[in-house]
Structures are given as C-alpha cells and as structure tokens.
Amino acid sequence: MQQTVLIVEDDHMIRSLVRLHLEKHLYDVLEASDGEEAQDVFLTYRPCLVILDLMLPKLSGEAFCDWVRERGSQDVSIIMLTAKARTDDKIAGLKMGADDYVTKPFDPDELMAHVEAVLRRTGQMCQKLVYDGLCLKPRQGVVLLYDEELHLTKHEFTLLYYFMQHPDMVLDREQLVNELYPNADNSVLDRTIDAHIKKLREKVEVTPSNPRRIQTIRGMGYKFVSA
C-alpha cells in the first residue's frame, strides 16, 4: 500500500518543489491551495500525511488541523510547514495535534527526512485502501464513506477488502467463494455471493450521485471500479 501525502500550500512554487521531492521518494502526492479545498481532498483520498502551511486562504492551517483531529483521524500525520518560526508558535502547533513542525525557508532534503521519520512512527497505523471517498482500514476493521463509518458484516468486509485489493479486475464467483468460504465444499451457491454483493452495494453506493462501484460483468463475474 503506497503512502499518500497531501500538500496544503497556497504558494505554487513551494507546492511544486515539495511535490518534486516527494515523488522522487515514491510517495503518491495530492495538492490543495487553501484550507477548504484541503478538506474536500482529505475526505476523498484519506492521505497518510499532510504537509500543512498555516497561513492559508479561506480556512487557516490551524483550523484545518483542528478539523482533522476532531474527526478522530489519528492515523493521519501532520507536519506543519510554515513561516511562523517563534517558539510559542511551534509549541502551539504541536499541542493542537501536529506530529512535527518545520519552518520556512527550509531545505527540501531535510523536509524529506522529517517526512520519513514521522511515517516510520505512524506508517503501520496508516495502512488503508482508498478509492473515491471509500476508505478501508484492514488493521482496524473500519470502512469509511466520505467520513461516515459503514457497519459491515464480516463477509461484507472481507468481500469489499478483496475487491479493493483487486481494483478494475473481473473476479468470478469461484474466486469470491474461495475468499469468503475457504474451507467450504461445493454447497455454496452462486446466489449466496450475489446476496452478499447486493447488501454490500446498498451500503457503499448509498446515494444516486455515487458511482456503481461494484459492476456486474455478465457471464464473467464482478468488478470493483476504482474511478
């Protein structure tokens, strides 16, 4: 599971510089230029780490940090990257929930060292699969849809996890039976899998605006659509 980093910074040059170095280190990178855009990106993609400027338009970095922590998103790390260099600013940032604090101007290689150090501490907590607002955390047994927790049965969770591990691949019923019932004989009927998928769809496709995430491929099986 590749780790995703969100850069929240209104200065395009700084965003581009940080993105360049993150991609060199093989991170998936998202960007937002203000606090409100950062909220939308966060809910859709659930990054592992946020590199956060504090002096942002529309919604300040401090307010965004509070918003993240109020949601109980303790598996998301935050590095504040800011021109606020006074000691009391650093203390306030760390107390409000930042995992690290880096001041501008900064050395990109030093920032990457901070990123790697933070993710070494928190990376195991951050294991997740995310597709268009649907987030599955296998270690915690949690599924979120745009920040709302879904209550799945054991079979529904196992089925969704298997689908999300194989995005855009057609999976036939035999594969799904083996995943859900590894020790079963041939008594598990196709309609049992169909019933599980019907109930799962009712939970992960809760509004008309949501895409058909699990598509039926006639004569072949089912496919989880990643985008």
MARKOLVEX-48720 format. One record per residue (C-alpha): residue in one letter; x, y, z. Coordinates in steps of 0.02 Angstrom, whole numbers, plus 50000, padded with zeros to 5 digits. Layout:
N
{rec 'A',{X,Y,Z}}
...
END
This chain:
227
{rec 'M',{50000,50000,50000}}
{rec 'Q',{50088,50156,49940}}
{rec 'Q',{50082,50303,50060}}
{rec 'T',{49992,50460,50005}}
{rec 'V',{50044,50636,50056}}
{rec 'L',{49936,50791,50042}}
{rec 'I',{50024,50959,50021}}
{rec 'V',{49918,51105,50081}}
{rec 'E',{50006,51263,50024}}
{rec 'D',{49947,51420,49934}}
{rec 'D',{50118,51458,49857}}
{rec 'H',{50126,51364,49691}}
{rec 'M',{50317,51365,49686}}
{rec 'I',{50332,51287,49858}}
{rec 'R',{50198,51158,49817}}
{rec 'S',{50290,51108,49659}}
{rec 'L',{50457,51096,49749}}
{rec 'V',{50387,50986,49887}}
{rec 'R',{50292,50878,49762}}
{rec 'L',{50450,50850,49660}}
{rec 'H',{50547,50786,49810}}
{rec 'L',{50404,50678,49874}}
{rec 'E',{50383,50594,49704}}
{rec 'K',{50570,50560,49699}}
{rec 'H',{50544,50463,49860}}
{rec 'L',{50398,50368,49777}}
{rec 'Y',{50254,50442,49876}}
{rec 'D',{50084,50472,49797}}
{rec 'V',{50055,50660,49805}}
{rec 'L',{49897,50764,49818}}
{rec 'E',{49886,50954,49822}}
{rec 'A',{49771,51088,49891}}
{rec 'S',{49796,51276,49883}}
{rec 'D',{49679,51326,50025}}
{rec 'G',{49601,51251,50181}}
{rec 'E',{49429,51219,50109}}
{rec 'E',{49498,51128,49957}}
{rec 'A',{49607,51027,50077}}
{rec 'Q',{49450,50967,50168}}
{rec 'D',{49374,50902,50006}}
{rec 'V',{49535,50815,49954}}
{rec 'F',{49557,50740,50127}}
{rec 'L',{49383,50663,50130}}
{rec 'T',{49402,50591,49955}}
{rec 'Y',{49578,50518,49969}}
{rec 'R',{49617,50498,50157}}
{rec 'P',{49805,50534,50147}}
{rec 'C',{49930,50460,50270}}
{rec 'L',{50020,50626,50294}}
{rec 'V',{49977,50810,50273}}
{rec 'I',{50113,50940,50246}}
{rec 'L',{50021,51094,50305}}
{rec 'D',{50053,51279,50285}}
{rec 'L',{49969,51383,50421}}
{rec 'M',{49936,51547,50333}}
{rec 'L',{49807,51489,50204}}
{rec 'P',{49660,51573,50117}}
{rec 'K',{49479,51526,50159}}
{rec 'L',{49524,51413,50306}}
{rec 'S',{49683,51428,50408}}
{rec 'G',{49805,51286,50434}}
{rec 'E',{49766,51287,50620}}
{rec 'A',{49580,51269,50584}}
{rec 'F',{49613,51128,50461}}
{rec 'C',{49721,51037,50589}}
{rec 'D',{49583,51053,50719}}
{rec 'W',{49456,50989,50591}}
{rec 'V',{49562,50833,50556}}
{rec 'R',{49591,50794,50739}}
{rec 'E',{49408,50822,50785}}
{rec 'R',{49367,50680,50666}}
{rec 'G',{49475,50561,50764}}
{rec 'S',{49592,50539,50616}}
{rec 'Q',{49739,50487,50724}}
{rec 'D',{49808,50378,50583}}
{rec 'V',{49844,50538,50484}}
{rec 'S',{50008,50626,50522}}
{rec 'I',{50028,50814,50506}}
{rec 'I',{50189,50911,50475}}
{rec 'M',{50166,51098,50488}}
{rec 'L',{50275,51189,50360}}
{rec 'T',{50264,51373,50396}}
{rec 'A',{50349,51542,50410}}
{rec 'K',{50287,51555,50590}}
{rec 'A',{50455,51523,50672}}
{rec 'R',{50431,51585,50851}}
{rec 'T',{50448,51457,50990}}
{rec 'D',{50271,51489,51053}}
{rec 'D',{50205,51458,50876}}
{rec 'K',{50294,51290,50871}}
{rec 'I',{50230,51241,51042}}
{rec 'A',{50052,51290,50994}}
{rec 'G',{50061,51191,50831}}
{rec 'L',{50122,51033,50918}}
{rec 'K',{49992,51049,51055}}
{rec 'M',{49850,51063,50930}}
{rec 'G',{49897,50897,50851}}
{rec 'A',{50045,50918,50732}}
{rec 'D',{50169,50774,50731}}
{rec 'D',{50313,50886,50676}}
{rec 'Y',{50349,51069,50638}}
{rec 'V',{50465,51135,50501}}
{rec 'T',{50496,51320,50473}}
{rec 'K',{50522,51415,50309}}
{rec 'P',{50640,51438,50224}}
{rec 'F',{50678,51253,50225}}
{rec 'D',{50793,51128,50145}}
{rec 'P',{50694,51001,50041}}
{rec 'D',{50807,50857,50090}}
{rec 'E',{50785,50899,50274}}
{rec 'L',{50596,50904,50249}}
{rec 'M',{50603,50730,50171}}
{rec 'A',{50698,50669,50323}}
{rec 'H',{50557,50736,50433}}
{rec 'V',{50428,50650,50321}}
{rec 'E',{50517,50483,50332}}
{rec 'A',{50541,50497,50521}}
{rec 'V',{50357,50536,50551}}
{rec 'L',{50297,50395,50438}}
{rec 'R',{50414,50271,50522}}
{rec 'R',{50320,50306,50683}}
{rec 'T',{50145,50307,50610}}
{rec 'G',{50155,50208,50448}}
{rec 'Q',{50083,50046,50520}}
{rec 'M',{49929,50142,50580}}
{rec 'C',{49907,50215,50407}}
{rec 'Q',{49881,50054,50309}}
{rec 'K',{49724,50084,50208}}
{rec 'L',{49645,50066,50036}}
{rec 'V',{49557,50219,49968}}
{rec 'Y',{49454,50244,49810}}
{rec 'D',{49348,50399,49782}}
{rec 'G',{49297,50430,49962}}
{rec 'L',{49284,50247,50009}}
{rec 'C',{49418,50204,50137}}
{rec 'L',{49453,50031,50209}}
{rec 'K',{49574,50010,50356}}
{rec 'P',{49615,49824,50367}}
{rec 'R',{49708,49830,50534}}
{rec 'Q',{49565,49920,50621}}
{rec 'G',{49424,49833,50529}}
{rec 'V',{49349,50003,50484}}
{rec 'V',{49266,50063,50324}}
{rec 'L',{49227,50247,50295}}
{rec 'L',{49125,50326,50156}}
{rec 'Y',{49162,50513,50148}}
{rec 'D',{49199,50514,50336}}
{rec 'E',{49045,50413,50385}}
{rec 'E',{49082,50242,50458}}
{rec 'L',{48994,50096,50373}}
{rec 'H',{48937,49948,50476}}
{rec 'L',{48978,49792,50376}}
{rec 'T',{48959,49609,50420}}
{rec 'K',{49115,49501,50424}}
{rec 'H',{49077,49432,50250}}
{rec 'E',{49040,49605,50179}}
{rec 'F',{49204,49673,50248}}
{rec 'T',{49303,49525,50180}}
{rec 'L',{49219,49543,50011}}
{rec 'L',{49250,49730,49999}}
{rec 'Y',{49432,49709,50053}}
{rec 'Y',{49459,49579,49918}}
{rec 'F',{49377,49689,49787}}
{rec 'M',{49482,49841,49838}}
{rec 'Q',{49641,49737,49832}}
{rec 'H',{49600,49694,49651}}
{rec 'P',{49530,49855,49576}}
{rec 'D',{49466,49851,49397}}
{rec 'M',{49491,49662,49385}}
{rec 'V',{49348,49545,49342}}
{rec 'L',{49328,49419,49484}}
{rec 'D',{49223,49265,49451}}
{rec 'R',{49107,49188,49581}}
{rec 'E',{49225,49044,49615}}
{rec 'Q',{49362,49166,49669}}
{rec 'L',{49240,49257,49782}}
{rec 'V',{49175,49094,49858}}
{rec 'N',{49354,49039,49897}}
{rec 'E',{49390,49206,49979}}
{rec 'L',{49233,49206,50088}}
{rec 'Y',{49221,49019,50121}}
{rec 'P',{49397,48947,50104}}
{rec 'N',{49351,48779,50182}}
{rec 'A',{49181,48760,50103}}
{rec 'D',{49128,48620,49987}}
{rec 'N',{49027,48645,49829}}
{rec 'S',{48869,48682,49928}}
{rec 'V',{48896,48871,49923}}
{rec 'L',{48780,48933,49787}}
{rec 'D',{48808,49074,49666}}
{rec 'R',{48657,49163,49736}}
{rec 'T',{48742,49168,49908}}
{rec 'I',{48880,49277,49834}}
{rec 'D',{48750,49379,49739}}
{rec 'A',{48657,49411,49902}}
{rec 'H',{48816,49470,49991}}
{rec 'I',{48856,49587,49847}}
{rec 'K',{48679,49657,49843}}
{rec 'K',{48690,49702,50028}}
{rec 'L',{48865,49773,50008}}
{rec 'R',{48808,49882,49863}}
{rec 'E',{48667,49952,49970}}
{rec 'K',{48799,50014,50094}}
{rec 'V',{48939,50078,49981}}
{rec 'E',{48825,50152,49847}}
{rec 'V',{48711,50250,49961}}
{rec 'T',{48665,50399,49852}}
{rec 'P',{48618,50417,49668}}
{rec 'S',{48773,50525,49641}}
{rec 'N',{48890,50384,49693}}
{rec 'P',{48958,50278,49551}}
{rec 'R',{48915,50095,49532}}
{rec 'R',{49070,50040,49623}}
{rec 'I',{49039,49853,49601}}
{rec 'Q',{48990,49813,49423}}
{rec 'T',{48912,49652,49360}}
{rec 'I',{49007,49584,49209}}
{rec 'R',{48880,49471,49126}}
{rec 'G',{48937,49292,49109}}
{rec 'M',{49103,49327,49198}}
{rec 'G',{49080,49394,49374}}
{rec 'Y',{49102,49560,49462}}
{rec 'K',{49223,49706,49454}}
{rec 'F',{49263,49842,49582}}
{rec 'V',{49284,50006,49487}}
{rec 'S',{49423,50116,49558}}
{rec 'A',{49374,50279,49471}}
END
